[in-house]
Each structure stands twice: as C-alpha cells, then as structure tokens.
C-alpha cells in the first residue's frame, strides 16, 4: 500500500478532530501485530489488535487487546455478563465491521457494537491501531477509545 486510504475510520477520526499519525507498512498475511510493530519500530505491546467477537446470542462485540497478549474469552464473558463469548469467523467479522480481517478498525464500523478495551491499553502514552485497511495503522492517544468509542475497560489479557 503506497497511499493513505480514505475510509470510514479515517473520516470518523477527522470528523471528531481526533489527532492521529498515519503509518503504512507492508502487510503480511497472518503476520499479526509482530509484523506491524517491527515495521514501525514500536513495542508490540503498544500495537492494539481489533477483534470481532459474539456472545451466546450472536450479538457482536469489539475487543481491543495488546498485540502481544491474548483474550481470555471466559474472563471476558464473566466481566460483561454473558454466558459465553467466541471469536467470529472471518466472513462473519467482515459483515459486522465492514472491514476485511487484517484491516479491521474499531472506528467507523458498519454495525454499532459494544466496545471493550484491555485496561492496560488505556495506561499507554500512545497506541497504534488499525486505520481500516491492511498495512495501515494510526497512532493516537488511547483516550480516543473511551471518548469516541465509549469503550469499557476490562481485564482479560493473558500471555500465550
């Protein structure tokens, strides 16, 4: 990708005057956050992955997690009052978010979803999160997650 995309995520950030920096990198299929962190020269802990999940009733939800951590779906279900939570299949995630897996941004999603953010992300000075396209992250203050997205803090991270 050689140019910054114009998409719902970027339009939403600009509309709400959220300051952000643009970071393009060479996307690698199944490369994950380690690839983007290495390409940008940042700690993978500050790269935030956007995960689309569903509860037992099929209600979609969005989970924001440190790149170097995994989500305990049992702990998440307990903390949000659900019986169970599971990651969506890629085609289902694409339908809920309007983005392709690997390019999913929490900003400007197709469907309105509850947003949950790992508490430690909010303690970082700056985060790097998908800007709505594969190979494109935006750098911003994590306060945008609770302000613009009304993300609720949870503690569900574990190191795999």
C-alpha positions in Angstrom: 0.0 0.0 0.0 1.6 3.3 -1.0 -1.1 5.8 -0.1 -3.2 6.5 3.0 -6.7 5.2 2.5 -9.8 7.3 2.8 -12.3 5.1 4.6 -15.0 5.3 7.4 -12.3 5.1 10.1 -10.3 8.0 8.9 -13.4 10.1 8.1 -14.7 9.5 11.7 -11.3 10.4 13.3 -11.2 13.6 11.2 -14.8 14.5 11.8 -14.3 14.3 15.6 -10.9 16.1 15.3 -9.0 13.2 16.9 -5.3 13.9 16.3 -3.6 10.9 14.7 -0.5 9.9 12.7 -0.6 7.6 9.7 1.7 4.6 9.4 1.8 2.5 6.3 3.7 -0.8 6.2 3.9 -3.9 4.0 1.1 -6.2 5.1 1.8 -9.9 5.6 -1.0 -12.5 5.6 -1.2 -14.0 9.1 1.7 -11.7 10.2 -0.2 -10.2 13.0 0.9 -7.4 15.2 4.6 -8.5 15.4 5.0 -7.6 11.7 3.5 -4.1 12.1 5.4 -3.4 15.3 8.7 -4.4 13.7 7.9 -2.3 10.6 7.0 0.7 12.6 9.8 0.2 15.2 7.4 0.2 18.2 6.8 -2.1 21.1 4.2 -4.8 20.1 2.5 -4.1 23.5 1.5 -0.6 22.1 0.1 -2.1 18.9 -3.6 -2.8 19.5 -5.5 -5.6 17.7 -9.2 -5.2 17.0 -11.1 -8.4 17.5 -14.7 -9.0 16.5 -16.5 -11.5 18.8 -20.0 -12.6 19.5 -21.8 -13.6 22.7 -24.0 -16.7 23.1 -27.0 -14.8 21.5 -24.9 -13.9 18.4 -24.6 -10.2 19.4 -21.4 -8.8 18.0 -18.9 -7.0 20.2 -15.5 -5.5 19.6 -12.5 -6.2 21.8 -9.3 -4.2 21.8 -6.2 -6.1 23.0 -2.4 -5.5 23.3 -0.7 -7.1 20.3 1.4 -9.3 22.5 -1.5 -10.7 24.6 -4.5 -12.9 24.0 -8.1 -12.6 25.2 -9.5 -14.9 27.9 -13.0 -15.4 26.5 -14.1 -16.9 29.8 -12.9 -13.9 31.8 -14.5 -11.5 29.1 -17.9 -13.3 29.3 -17.8 -13.1 33.1 -16.9 -9.4 33.1 -19.6 -8.4 30.6 -22.4 -10.6 32.0 -22.5 -13.0 29.0 -22.7 -16.8 29.2 -20.0 -17.2 26.6 -18.1 -15.2 24.1 -16.3 -16.5 21.0 -14.2 -15.0 18.1 -16.1 -14.7 14.9 -15.2 -16.5 11.7 -13.5 -14.1 9.3 -16.6 -13.8 7.0 -18.8 -13.0 9.9 -16.4 -10.5 11.4 -16.2 -8.8 7.9 -20.0 -8.5 7.9 -20.2 -7.0 11.3 -17.3 -4.5 10.9 -17.4 -3.7 7.2 -13.7 -4.2 7.1 -11.6 -7.2 6.0 -9.9 -9.2 8.7 -6.4 -7.9 9.0 -7.7 -4.4 8.3 -10.4 -4.1 11.0 -10.5 -0.7 12.7 -12.7 -0.1 15.7 -13.6 3.3 14.2 -16.4 3.6 11.6 -17.7 0.0 11.8 -20.7 -1.0 9.8 -22.6 -2.2 12.8 -22.7 -0.4 16.1 -21.1 -2.7 18.7 -20.2 -2.6 22.4 -16.5 -2.0 22.6 -14.3 -3.4 25.3 -10.6 -2.4 25.8 -8.0 -4.2 27.9 -7.4 -1.8 30.8 -3.6 -1.6 30.3 -4.0 -0.1 26.9 -5.5 3.0 28.5 -2.3 3.5 30.5 -0.1 3.8 27.5 1.0 7.2 26.2 0.4 6.3 22.6 -1.1 3.3 20.7 -1.0 2.1 17.2 -4.3 0.7 15.9 -5.7 -0.4 12.6 -6.8 2.5 10.4 -9.3 0.5 8.4 -7.0 -1.2 5.8 -4.4 -4.0 5.7 -1.0 -2.4 6.1 -2.2 0.8 7.7 -2.1 1.8 11.4 -2.9 5.1 13.0 -1.1 6.3 16.1 -3.2 8.1 18.7 -3.8 8.8 22.3 -5.7 5.8 23.8 -8.2 8.3 25.4 -9.9 8.3 22.0 -11.0 4.8 22.7 -13.0 5.7 25.7 -14.1 9.1 24.4 -15.1 8.4 20.8 -15.9 4.7 21.1 -17.2 4.7 24.7 -15.0 1.6 25.2 -15.4 -0.1 28.6 -12.2 -1.2 30.3 -11.9 -5.0 31.1 -9.1 -7.1 32.4 -9.0 -10.2 30.2 -5.4 -10.4 28.9 -3.1 -13.3 29.2 0.3 -14.0 27.7 0.3 -17.1 25.5 
